[in-house]
Each structure stands twice: as structure tokens, then as C-alpha cells.
Amino acid sequence: MKQKLKLLLLLFCLTFINCESKLNKGLVEAQLKDLQELGTSEYTLNKIIIAEDNQWYTIGDRKAVITMTASLKSGIDFSDIKITDMNTEEKSITLQLPSSKIILLDINPDDIKYDFIKISSTRSKFSNKELNDIQILGEKSVREKIKDLGILEDADKNAKLFLTNWLNSMGINQIKFI
């Protein structure tokens, strides 16, 4: 991920290396809006789901252990960035950034593995719907853990780093985020 971010920063630096003389609020704002959504962090998460179906009215039990791998990309929507203040003489800018959000959460069906299934002889197998419901619970659990893992905070930090480097390459030296 760091290599991708560095490469992206290098491309923007090369693109805007001679833009210092044309620097104005409208130009910067238009270029930010053109970026639209930018993924600033990427994670691969593994989730283990243990499902047990032991009801008081059943004889025997059903158990399943399912592992899934999720790819997650988070970032900010650059079209929602607002330039609250810009001084071309002092080469300073103040930006209001939107909060980071999940851009993509992908759980490839090939990355879902049924590691263990145990069914008593007195019980029926898990139906496809039941297995699908278990997978949906797994995805919901991944979404709930995103805050605990600090993924959105990392995306915010990376977005600020990207913008700082990008604006510095345009000749803006003082950057403030609110």
C-alpha cells in the first residue's frame, strides 16, 4: 500500500511541477473535485465464524466453522473537500475534509472456506440459505470491527499526508486541515 501511495504522489508531483505560477483557489478546487473518491488505505481482513445450532427442542447439534477473507478499501470523497481559506501570496490554504468512509468491502466467494462442519445424525444439513445467513453475519461483524481497528482513522491520516505532499508540489507551503 505504501508503494502505491508513493507512486501516486510521484505522478501528481510530476503532473503539477510547473503549476506554481498559475496557482489560484479555482484551479486547486477544480483539481481536488476531479479526484473524486481516493482510496487512502487498504486492508485484508480474515474472519472466523463459528456457528452452533443447539436448540432445546432438537436432538443433537449442528456446528460449522467458516473462514472468510475480506478486502477493504477506505478513503475520502475529494469532491466534498471545501477550501475555507486560501492566500496565494503567503502560499497557504485551509481545507475542510470530509470523514473517511469505506469505499469497497469485497468478500470473494472463493475466499470463503468451510473448515469444519459437524452434524449429528438426527439433524439435517445446513441449507444454502442458512450458510448464506452465516456469511452475512460474518460480513456484518467485519463492518462492526472497522471502528475498533482504526481503519478510518488511518485513511484520514493518509488523506492528509497525500494532500500535504500534493499541495506542497503545487507550491503551497502552509496547509491547515479543519
C-alpha positions, 0 to 999 in steps of 0.5 A: 500500500505504501508503494502505491501511495508513493507512486501516486504522489510521484505522478501528481508531483510530476503532473503539477511541477510547473503549476506554481505560477498559475496557482489560484483557489479555482484551479486547486478546487477544480483539481481536488473535485476531479479526484473524486473518491481516493482510496487512502488505505487498504486492508485484508481482513480474515474472519472466523465464524463459528456457528452452533445450532443447539436448540432445546427442542432438537436432538443433537447439534449442528456446528460449522466453522467458516473462514472468510477473507475480506478486502477493504478499501477506505478513503475520502470523497475529494469532491466534498473537500471545501477550501475555507481559506486560501492566500496565494501570496503567503502560499497557504490554504485551509481545507475542510475534509470530509470523514473517511468512509469505506469505499469497497468491502469485497468478500470473494466467494472463493475466499470463503472456506468451510473448515469444519462442519459437524452434524449429528445424525438426527439433524439435517444439513445446513441449507444454502440459505442458512450458510448464506445467513452465516456469511452475512453475519460474518460480513456484518461483524467485519463492518462492526470491527472497522471502528475498533481497528482504526481503519478510518482513522488511518485513511484520514491520516493518509488523506492528509499526508497525500494532500500535504505532499500534493499541495506542497508540489503545487507550491503551497507551503502552509496547509491547515486541515479543519 
